Amino acid sequence: MANLQFEDLPHYTYDDYVQWEGRWDLIHGVAHAMSPAPGIAHQVK
């Protein structure tokens, strides 16, 4: 199995990004699903 290269990933534009629902970041054209930040109670423990 070959290693996945950056060039092999799908690349998107800002126009694509503004149509998406949910929490996403677009970094150098590559989409990254973002999870919510942990709650305060989680950080205290």
N, C-alpha and C positions, 0 to 999 in steps of 0.2 A: 504494500500500500504506500502510495506516495504521500509526502508531507504536503499539507495545505499551504499554499503561498498566498500572500496578500493580494497579488494580482488575480488570483482565482476566485476571490470573494466577490459577490455582487456589489456594485457601487451605485449609490443613489444620489439624487440632487436634493436641494432644499425644497423644490416644488413637490417631490415625492414625499418628503418628510412632513410637510404641513398637512398632508391628506391622511396621515396615519392616526389611529386612535391609540390610547394607552401612553405609557411612559417609555419614550425612546430617546436615545442620543444618536446623533449623526457625527461620527468622528472620521475625518478624511474620507467621507463618502461611504463608510461602512456603518450599518445600523447595529446598535447595541441596545438590547432590552434592559431597562433599568428597573431595579426592585425598589420598593419603598424603603426609606430610612428606618432603622429600628426605633422602637418607642423608648421613651425615657426610662421606664421600668426595666427594660432589657439592658440598658447601658449601665444602670446602677448595680446590678447583680454581678 
